[in-house]
Amino acid sequence: MPGKKNLRMKAARAAVGLSQADLAEAVGVTRQTEAGGYNPTLNLCVAICKALRVTLNDLFWEDESDVDPDAL
């Protein structure tokens, strides 16, 4: 099951009408799935946010309700 970050990415892509392949081409990478397991570099995160017209916080920041207190 996709994580919240992946669902935010999918929603942001849909909002601007981009497929995964479109986004990958826009930021100059090969297509990855939104199922998780891949950690992009900060530069790639910034490029993704610019392409999707969102902020880093919008796409990647976990709010307090996303944090598992047992993991701290």
N, C-alpha and C positions, 0 to 999 in steps of 0.2 A: 504494500500500500504506500502511495507517495506521501512524503512528509509535507508539512505546511509550507516550507520554502518552495518545494516543487509545485504545489498547488498555486502559490502566488505567482510563480513564473508562468505557469500555464494560463492563468487568468490575465496576466499582463500582456502575454503574447496575443491572446484572443482579443483583448481590448484594442490593439493596434492592427489586428488582422494579419498577423504573421504566423506561418507554420514553423515547426522546429527547424526545418531545412532553410526557410527564409531567414530566421534569426541567426543560424549558424553562418550562413553566407554573409550576412550584414556585419558580423563581428569577426569574420575571417577564421573560423574553426570548422572542424567536421561536426556533423550532427551527433549529439548525445541525447539519450533519452532523459526524460524528466523523472525517471524512477529512482534517481539518486545514485550515490556511490561515487560521484565525481565532484571534486572540490576545485573550482576555477581559481585562477590567480586574481589578485586584486585588480590588475589592469583589465582582465577579461570581465570581471564583475562590473567595472565602470563602463566598459563598452556595451555590455548587455543592458545596463540601466539606461544608457543614452539611447540605444536602439528601441527600447521599450517605453522611453519617456517617463521613467520612474526614478526615484532616488534609491541609493543603497539601502537606506532604512526601510523603504517600502518593500523591497524585494528580499533582503537578506537578514535584517535584524529580527531577532526573536524578542517578542515582548514578554513580560513577566508571566503571562498565562501559558506561554509556550515552554517554559523552563521546568524541568523535572527537579524538584527540590532535593530528591535523593541523589542526584548526580553532582551536587555541589560539594 
